[in-house]
Amino acid sequence: MESFLPAALGELMAQHINFIINKCFKPHTMVMEESLQRALLRAQVIDEEAMGRHITNQAMIQQLGMLRDAMHRGYYALDAFRYQPHCGEDCNDPAIRGMLSLSKVPSPKEPYFFSQTAQSRVQLQDALDGLSSMIVDLNESVMFLMSYPRLYRQPYSMHILLANCMFGRHMEAELVVKFLLHTPPHCSRELEVMPIVGPPRVGKSTLVAHVCKDGRVCDYFSEILWLCESDFTSDELAGRQGCGMKRQNCMPNLNRGKRLLVVIELCGNLYEDAWNRLYLVSKRSFPSGSKIIVTSHSDTIVKFGTTPALTLKPLSHEAYWYFFKALTFESMDPKMHPTLAQLAMEIARMLHGSFHGAHITSYLLREKFNIHFWFKFLCFLRGFIQKHVSEIGVNPFDLLNQNRPVQHGRMATPSEDLIVCHQYHRSSQEEVPEIRIQDVLYGSTKRHGKFEVLVWRSQIPPYYSYVNVCEIRERKITGAKRKHPMKDRTTF
């Protein structure tokens, strides 16, 4: 009896404290959630209005970029709070129980990921404060926004817009346009060069292709040439007519003269002596006002520029989730499928910011829109990543970005391995393989040996089709050898 009384009092005290905490914090959290939702709607109105106008003020472009970053952080914080692991009516489902066991503990590097404690409220408050501050700062700028000319654009849904436009590079695109439209002094004979650097598959070619499709750029240059390393092996660049370079002839305009824009896409380094020869030939041969853009994943090209280099960085995790969610759920509301949304957040985190991975995975998840397949895919993806990290200490998506071989399993055929040997792209005029990477990795396609598969056909400039050279191998079964008893060196 003496031991029962303190225990009962402790239990009553704990229940009383929990009641007070729930009474105090639950309404406050709901208010923060509603306030953040309203702030996000207002930010999205400003962002979509800005995307539909030709904005030339660089300070306003920078402000709008900061607003988009705050908006992506806000959406991520809100979704992480809404779709955090929970035990509800579906907790008896084996897939949900397994998913809850797979959920990771939040780490400092992933501040918004499935926060279930007071940290979740702190992140909601931080996102709300940051977004509200940005909206207040833009109050006056919004008035000036209405003075810029409107772009003609069809009223698409968000998932269609994101699938058919360049995501997250609006500020960078305007910086490139500003460089191209800049008129040098008449006395200057310098040929202006802009380097664009960034890791592989971050979107350098896509950015330049979008800029070259811009009406202002097409109206300024008479011709646009696209070159790769093999296109300028000789010293005479201007006289090359049959070298296989890609040409973009713009619409006739008497006001622009004969300016030339040359885009050079490099896969590796360009030695200084080769660049000096190319630059001297171009300077002598190109019309006045011509420009050069050089793209590469190597920082060595920065020294070739006459203007500060533009460095492209991978999307933030919050922006990537915004992009992936729109592609995966399309016109469906993720709030109607909270468990699937939770799985999608975990899958997006594992894709390591890969644009190819986002398009491939979202297409696959849309085709099989059920919790059991999504959970199976999550387990398969987690095992694929953990295998590479534990064996060689490298994320396999980093290897894919570096175009290095990657050993990938097959979800439908565990006894086989798929080796991604090499990756390249083809132009929109070239034929592509009929077999898709989804059918090989996650389907039951029966192929052996080396063959080509279609990874993704881009719907935006430069309209590349990405192809992988793959090989399917039978998985070697390794087991402990049976030990035979020995007597007088004889096996029984």
Order of alpha helices (4+ residues) and beta strands (2+ residues): alpha-alpha-alpha-alpha-alpha-alpha-alpha-beta-alpha-alpha-beta-beta-beta-alpha-beta-beta-alpha-alpha-alpha-alpha-alpha-beta-beta-alpha-beta-beta-beta-beta
